[in-house]
Amino acid sequence: MINRIRRVLSAASLVLAVAAPAAVAAPVSVNLRVEGATTTIFDGPVTTDGHAITTASSAGAHVCDGTNGGASTTAGPVATAALDDGARTIGFNWNATWDGSFSDFLVNQVGGESQTSTQFWGYLVNFAFPSVGGCQQKVNQGDEVLWVFDAFSKTSALKLSGPAAATTGAPVTVKVVDGANGQPQAGATVNGSATGADGGATLSFAAAGIYRLKAERADAVRSNAIVLCVDPPEADPCSSSDKVGPKLDLDLPGERLASERGRSRTMLVSWQADDADGAGVLYYSAEVREAGTEAWRTLASRTSLPRAHFRGDSGKAYQFRITAVDRAANRTTVEADPVVVPVDDRDRGLWRFSQGWKRARRESAWGGSVITAKRDGASAGLRFNGRSVALIGRKLAKGGRLRVSVDGKSRTLRLRGSSAPRAVLWQSATLDDARHVLRIRWLGGGPVQLDAVAPQP
C-alpha cells in the first residue's frame, strides 16, 4: 500500500507547469464532491475550466490546464481546477504545496482537514483513481470529480442509487455498488441498514421529511448522496416538508468589469445552488438585460447546467438574473450588479488611436491583444456615456508616462512597475450621468501598454 501511495502521489505531482498565463479552455460542468474524514465537505455541480492556480503555500501562480508535464498539447478543464473553482464559488478553503521536483501541487488541506503522516488527500474521476496528476487529468461535461481524505487506504468508492420519492411506512430499496465497476457491495450501511450480497438494503420511514442518504463502509469512500422525499399517502411528491427555496450563489467574470477574470466579450456566467435541507434543485433559468433597461431576455430556460454563455457589446453594462427551482416548486432568484464589457483596443469605431501606437497579440489580454505607445504624439480618444471610466492595461518595468483627461480635467500617470494583465491602471472620479470625452496622450519616459477602456454606469 505504501508503494501505491508513493506511486499515485508521484503521478499526482505532475500537476502544474511553471508560472505562465492561463490558457483559454472551454468550461464544462462537473459534479464535484469532497469527502472528509467523517463528513461530506461539498457535493454539487461546479463549472470549471483550465486556469492558473494560486494557493497560500504555492509560492505564486501555476498553470493547471492539462498541458502540465506535456500530458496534452491542448488546454482543458482538469480535476484540480475543479477543486479550485468549487472552493472559490462555494467558499470552502483548500491548500497545496508546490513541489518543484515534480512540477506539482500536492493537496494537503481541504475544508479545514489537513493531511497527516499516514493519511493523504487524493482524487478520483468517475469513481476511479487516475494514473496522472490532478492538473494533467482532463475532465469532461458531466464527470464525477471526487476528492477524498485518506484516499489511498480505500479499496473502492461506493455509489448509491435509489428512488427519489417514497410514502411513509412503505419499504424502500436502495442499492450500493463499486462506482468504478458496478459490482454490488455488501456490508455498507445506509440509514442504519446494512446491504446484503446483492448490494441492496430495504429502508422504511415513519415520518414525512426530506432524507439525504449516503452509504458508508470503513474500507471504502463514502457514497454520493441521494435525496429521498418521504410524504404521507396521496400527497404530491416532495410537497409536505420542503417550503424553502434553494440558496443560490452567482459567479460572474468580475464584480464590476468582465475583464477581471475574463478575456473576451463572450462571458461565462455560472452559479451554485444549495438545497441542503430541501428536496433538491430541479432546474435553473438565466436572464440578462442591459443596465438601465427594463426588459429581461432569456439565456437559458429550465436547464440543469449551472452555467450559461453571453456575448455582450463593447462599452455596455449588463445585469444577470438567475432562478433556481427545487423539486417542491420553491423558487429562489438572484439578481447581480451590472458587469461592464470593456472597449477593446481593436474596437476602432469606439476608441480612436493616432499614429505612434503598435498593436501586438497577447493571449492574456482582453480581446487577445494590446497596444503600445512608443513615439511622440501618440494619443487616443473615446466618447462614452456613464458616471465613471477605467483604463485597463499593464504596468511595465520601464514604463513611461501617460496623460489622461475627461472633459478637460487631466492627470498624469506614471506606469512604471509590475502588474497583472488586465489591471485597472486608472479610474476616473464620479461624473455626471452624461456624455463625456476621454483623451489620452503619451508623455514619453518609456513605453506605455494599454489593453481596454471601460465606461461604467
N, C-alpha and C positions, 0 to 999 in steps of 0.2 A: 504493500500500500504506500509506503514512504517513497519508493521509486516512482510509483504512479503520480503521487503528489508533485514530486520534483519535475517529472516529465510534463505534466499538464501546466504547472506553474511556468516552466521554461517556455512552453508554447504560448501560454497566455502573455508572456513577457514581450513577445514580438508584436507589440500593440501599436506604438506610435513612433513615427519618424521624427527627425529633428524639427525644431520650430520653423514654421513656414505658414504662408497664408492658407486658410482653409479652402479646399476645393469645393466647387459648386456641385451639389449632388441632389438628385430628385428625392424628396422626402417620401416616407412611407409611414403607415400607421401600424404599429405592432402592439401586442398585449405585453406589457412589462409587469413582471411580478418579482418582488423582493421578499425572500423568506429569511427571517432572522432566526435566532436560536429557539425562541418559544412562540413568536408571533409573526404574522404577516405584516411587513412594513408598508408594502404598497402592492396593489393589484388593480390594473386598469389599462385602458388604451392610451398610448402615447404616440405623438407624431415626432419622427426623428429623421435626421439626415447626417451625412458625414461632415464633421466640422472640427475646428481646433478646440482643445480642452485645456483648461487650467484648473488645478486643484490647489488646496492650501499647501501641499507638500511637493508640488510638481516642478518648482523652480522654473516657471514660465509656461508658455502655451506650446502644445504639440498636436500635430495633425492626427486625426482619428477618422479615417475615411476608407479603409480597405486597401489603400496603396502602401500601407506600412510594411516595411521589410520586403517590398516587392511582391507582396501576396497577390496584388491585382494591378492591372495597368489602368483601370478606371476607378474613379471615386464613387462611393455609395454609402448608404446608411449601414452602421455596424452596431454590434452588441454593446460596446462600452459607451458609444454616443447615445444609445437609447437610455442607458442608466443616467447619463448626464442630463439629457433632455427631460427625463422624468423628474429628476431632483430639482431642476430649475423651474419646471412648470408647477409641480405639486408642492415643493417646499421641504422635502426631506434632505438631509445632508449626506455627503459622502466624501471620501478622501482616498488618495492613492499616491504612492511614491513613484518617482521617475527612476528607472534602473537603466543607466547608460550602457551597461554591458549587454543588455538585451534590447535596447531601444524600446522600452516598455513602461507602461504604468502597471504597477501591482496594486490592485484594490485592497485596501486594508481596513476600511471602515465604511459602513453604510447605516444610516439611521441611528447613530449612536452605538452600534455594535461593532467592536473592534476585534481584529484577529488576535489569536494567541500564538504561543509557540507550537501548538499542535492543531489548531483549528483555523482554517483559511477561508476567504471568500472565493467562490468560483462561479462559473456561469454555464448555462445550458441553452441551446436553441432547439425549439420543438422537442423538448424533453431529453435531448442527447448532449453529451459532452463533446464540443468541437475539438479538433486537433490543433487549432491555431489560437492566437491571442484575440482578445475582445475587440481590437481595432483592425484586425485582419478579417474577422468573421463577418461577412456581409449578411444583412437580414432583408427579408422581402415583406411585401404587404401581407398582413395577417399572421406573421410569425409569432410564436410564443418565445419571449426572451425572459429567462429565469435566472436571477442572481440569488445565490444561496450561501448562507453562513455554514461553515464546516462541510462544504460541498463534497470534499474528497473522501469522507468517511461513509458516504451513502452508496447503497447498492443499486438504487433505482429512484426514479422520480414518479410519484403517484399521480394518476389522472382520474378524476371523479366525474361521473355523469349520472343524470337522474332527471326526473320530471321537474317542471317549473312551477306547478301548482298542485295542491292536494286539498283534501277535505278533512276536517277534524275527526279523529278517531279511526280514519281509514288507513290501511297499511300502504306504505310507500317503499318501493325497491330502488336502491341505488347500486352502482357498480364501480369498482376500483380496479384499474389496470395499470401496468407499467406504461407510462406515456410514450416511451421510445419504441416499444414493440407490440403493445396491445395485449400482453399476457396477463391473465387475471392475477390479482394479488390477494392472497389470504392473510388474515391476521391484522388487517388495517382497521382502525376504529373510526366510525362515523357517528357522531352524536351519541356516543356511548355504546353503539352496537358494533360487533366485530364482523368482518367479512369472512365468508367461507371459501372453500376451494375454488369456487367459480367467480370469486371476487365480489359477490353480491352480499348486500345486507338489507334487512327489512326494518323500516322505521315506522313509528306512529306518533302523532302529535295530538295531545288532548286539547291544547289551547290554540286559538287562532293567532296568527302573527306572521312576521317575516323572519325566516330562518336562513342563516348563512352556514352552509355545511362544508366541511373540509375533511379529508381523510388523512390520518396520521399513523405512522409506524416508526419506531425508534431508528431503524436502519435505513429509512428512506426519506426523501424530500417530501414534505407535506404537500398535499394536492392543491390544485386550483379550487376556488370556491364555486359552489352552485347556490343560487338564490331560490328558495322554495317558499312560495306563498301558501299559507295554510288558512283557509277560510271556512266558515260554517257551511253546512249543506245548502245548496241553492243560491249562495252568494256568488257574485261575479268574481272571477279570479283576481287576486291582489287588491280587492276593494275594501276589505273590512279593517285593515290595520294601517295602511300607508296613507297618510293625509298630508305629507310634507314633500315639497319638490326637491329635486337634487341640488346639491351645492355645485356651482358652476364657476370655473376659472377660465379666463380668456387670455391667450398668449398671442401678442402681435409682434411684427418685426421690429417694433420700437415703441417707446412710450409716447414720443412726440413725432419722431421722424422715422420714416421707413428705412432710412439708411443706417440706423443704429445697429441693426443686425443683418438687414437685407442688402442686396446689391442691385436690384432691378425693380422696375415698375410692376412686375408680377410678384405680388406679395403672398406669402403663406400665412393664413390665419388659422390658428389651432386652438383647441380648448380641451378642458378636462372636467368631467362631471363625476361627482362623488355622491352616491346614493347609499351610503353605508348603513343607514337604518331603514331603508326603504326596499321597494321591490325590484329596483334596478332600472337603469336607463333603457328606454325603448328606442328612441331616435332623437336626432337633432335637426334644427333648421337654422340657417345662417342668412343674414340680410346685410345690405350695405346701402349707404346713402352718402352723397356729397355733403360735407359740413355746411350748415346754413340753409339746407333744403329740407323739405318735409317728407318727400316720397322715398320709401324704402323699396329696394328691389331684391329679389331672391338670388342668393348664391348657391344654396343647397337646401333641398326640401326633403324631410323625412329620411335623412341619411344616417347610417350607423358609423360613418367615418368621423373622427374628431378633428377634421380639418377641411379647409376649402382654399382655393386659389382665387385671387382677384388681381386684375391688371388695371391700374389707375392711370390717370393723365398727369403729366408733369406739372408741378406747381399747385396741385389741388390737394385738399384735405378730405379724408373720408372717415366715417364712423361705421362701426360694425356692431351688429346686434345678433346674439346667439340665444336660442331657446333649446332647453333640454326637457324632454317629456319622458316620464317614467312609466312603468307598466301599469300603474294605478291611475294614469292620466293626470298626475300632478305636473305642473309646469314651473320652470324657472327661466327667467330671461335676464341676460346681462348685456348692457349697452356700454361700449368703450368710448373713451375720449377720442377726439379726432387725431388721425395719423396723417402727416403731410408726406406727399410724394415729391421729393426734391426735383428741381430742374437740373438735368444732366448737362455737362459741358458740351455735349453734342447737340443739344436742343437749340439750334441756331435761330429758329423762329422766335424763341423767347429770350435767350441770353446771347447777346451780340458781342463778339470779340474783334478788336482791331488787329493790325499787323503786329508781329512780335511775340506771338504765342505759338507753342508747338505741342501737338497732341500726341499721346503715347498710350499704348494698351497696358492696362494693369488689371489683373484678374480680381484683385481685392478691392477695386474702386467701384463706386456707384456707376452703373452702366458699363463697367469694364474698361474705362479709360479716364485719364487725367489730362489736364492742360497746364503747361508750364510757361511762365514769362521769363525771357532771357534777354530781351532787347529793350532799349529805351523807348518810351512812348507806348508800351503795351498797356491797353486799357480794355474795359468791358463795361457793359451796362445791362440793366434788366428793369422793366416796368412790372410792377406787381400790385395786387390788392391784398390788404391784410394789416394786422396790428404789430407785426414783427417780421424780421428776416434774418436767416442764419447763413453763414458762409461755411461750406464744408470742404475739407481738403486734408493735407498732411504737412506737418512741420518737417523741415529738412535740416540736416546737421549744419549746413552752410547756407541756410535760407535767408532771403532778403526781406525787404520792407514793402508793405502794401498800404495804399491809402484807400479807405472805403468811406463813402458818403451816402447818406439817404436824405433826399430833399435838401441838399446843400450843407448838411451838418456832417463834418468829416472827423475821421480818426485814423491815426497811423498805427498799423500792426507790424510788429517785428516777429516774423515767422521762422525764427531760428530755434532749433531744438529737436525734439523727437516726439512723435505722436503716432497713434494707431491710424490705419486707413479710415477714411470717412469720419474724421474727427470734426467737431464743431470748432472752427477757428475763431469765429466772432459771432456774437448775437447782438442785434440792434436793441436799443431801448424800445419801450412800448410806444406805438404810434397810433394816430387816429385811424379808425377803420375807413380807409380811403385808398385812392390810387397814389402810388409812390414810385420814385425812381431810385434805384441802387446804381452807384457808379464806383468803379474800381480802377486804380492806376498803380502800376509797378513803379517803385521808387529806387530800385537798384539794391546793391549790397549783397546780392546772391539770388539764385533762382527762387521763384515762388510757385508752388504747385497747388492748383485748385481742382476740385472734383465736381461740386454741385453747389447750388444755392437753393434755400428752402424758405419761401414765403409762408407765414403762419397766420391763421385766422385769429 
